[in-house]
């Protein structure tokens, strides 16, 4: 499979998605773009679920920190998100609303602590005018590093 010029775009709140993203990108040698909200949720513990879940459930599109991306420069997009309220994170919702990604190869992944809900399917719907090559979910990547690395290596080998 020929991926062409590839970029991995992701949002990470607690580091799980960042861990998976950097492992995938290092194995593929692709560009990376970390999406960041202009103002991050400051809650921890139970309250992060209340505030983050509310944003996801209400389909909020928080303002993002400025980034530089020419979507036409890439053939393949790998997009990763933590699961918030059984869907992808609000910063990625903002990213999807600001960028037309059409006619590209796409890989989606998510990181979660329990259930992933419809996260991958909803990410695919947000980029429906593309060719989907693969999808993957990672349960508690930082707690299950060995299992996560094995799954990443399998995913990358399928993409090469």
C-alpha positions in Angstrom: 0.0 0.0 0.0 1.4 3.4 -1.0 0.5 6.0 1.6 2.2 8.9 -0.1 3.0 12.0 2.0 1.4 11.4 5.4 0.5 13.5 8.4 -0.7 12.3 11.8 -3.1 14.8 13.4 -4.2 14.3 17.0 -5.5 15.8 20.2 -4.4 14.5 23.6 -5.6 15.5 27.0 -3.8 13.2 29.4 -1.0 11.8 27.2 -2.5 8.5 26.0 -3.3 9.7 22.5 0.1 11.5 22.4 1.9 8.3 23.2 0.1 6.3 20.5 0.5 9.2 18.0 4.3 9.5 18.5 4.8 5.7 18.3 2.9 5.5 15.0 4.5 8.6 13.5 8.0 7.4 14.5 7.4 4.0 12.8 6.0 5.6 9.6 8.3 8.6 9.5 5.4 11.0 8.9 4.7 14.5 9.9 2.7 15.3 13.0 0.3 18.0 14.1 -1.0 18.2 17.7 -4.3 20.1 17.8 -4.6 22.2 21.0 -7.6 24.2 22.2 -6.9 27.9 22.9 -8.1 27.2 26.5 -7.7 23.6 27.8 -10.0 22.2 30.4 -8.3 22.6 33.7 -10.4 20.0 35.6 -8.9 16.7 36.9 -10.5 13.7 38.5 -14.2 13.3 38.2 -14.8 16.9 37.1 -12.8 16.4 33.9 -15.5 13.9 32.8 -18.2 16.3 33.7 -16.7 19.3 31.7 -15.2 17.3 28.9 -18.2 15.0 28.5 -20.5 18.1 28.4 -18.4 19.6 25.6 -18.5 16.4 23.6 -22.2 15.7 24.2 -23.1 19.3 23.2 -20.9 19.0 20.1 -18.9 22.1 21.1 -16.2 23.4 18.8 -13.7 25.2 21.0 -11.3 27.7 19.5 -7.9 26.2 18.7 -4.4 27.5 19.0 -3.1 28.6 15.7 -1.5 25.9 13.5 -0.1 25.7 10.0 -1.5 23.0 7.7 -1.8 22.7 3.9 -4.2 19.8 3.5 -3.5 19.6 -0.2 0.2 18.7 0.6 -0.8 15.3 2.0 -2.1 12.1 0.5 -2.8 10.3 3.8 -4.2 11.6 7.1 -3.9 9.6 10.3 -6.3 11.1 12.9 -6.3 10.3 16.6 -8.5 11.3 19.5 -9.3 10.3 23.1 -12.8 9.2 23.7 -15.0 11.7 25.4 -18.6 10.7 26.1 -18.4 7.9 23.6 -17.3 10.1 20.7 -14.2 12.0 19.6 -12.9 15.1 21.4 -14.3 18.6 20.8 -10.9 20.0 19.6 -11.0 17.5 16.7 -14.6 18.5 16.0 -13.3 22.1 15.6 -10.5 20.8 13.3 -12.9 18.9 11.1 -15.2 22.0 10.8 -12.2 24.1 9.7 -10.6 21.8 7.2 -12.0 20.2 4.1 -10.3 16.8 3.8 -11.6 15.1 0.7 -10.2 12.4 -1.6 -7.5 11.4 0.8 -6.4 8.1 2.4 -7.5 8.1 6.1 -6.7 6.1 9.2 -8.5 6.8 12.4 -7.7 5.7 16.0 -8.9 6.4 19.5 -7.7 5.9 23.0 -10.1 5.1 25.8 -10.3 3.7 29.4 -13.3 1.5 28.8 -15.7 1.8 26.0 -15.1 3.6 22.7 -18.8 4.0 21.8 -19.1 5.2 18.2 -15.9 7.2 18.2 -14.3 5.7 15.1 -17.5 5.6 13.1 -18.2 9.2 14.0 -14.7 10.3 13.0 -15.2 8.5 9.7 -18.5 10.3 9.1 -16.7 13.7 9.8 -14.4 12.8 6.9 -16.7 10.8 4.8 -15.4 11.8 1.4 -12.2 9.8 1.8 -10.8 6.3 1.4 -10.5 4.6 4.9 -7.5 2.4 5.1 -7.7 1.3 8.8 -9.0 2.0 12.2 -7.8 1.1 15.7 -8.7 1.6 19.3 -6.3 1.5 22.2 -7.4 0.8 25.7 -5.4 2.6 28.4 -2.3 2.9 26.3 0.0 4.3 29.1 -1.1 1.5 31.4 -0.8 -1.2 28.8 2.3 -0.2 26.9 3.4 -3.6 25.8 0.0 -4.5 24.4 -0.3 -1.0 22.8 3.1 -1.2 21.1 2.2 -4.7 19.7 -1.1 -3.3 18.3 0.7 -0.2 16.9 3.3 -2.4 15.1 0.4 -4.5 13.6 -1.4 -1.4 12.4 1.8 0.1 10.9 2.7 -3.2 9.2 -0.8 -3.3 7.6 -0.3 0.3 6.3 3.2 -0.4 4.8 
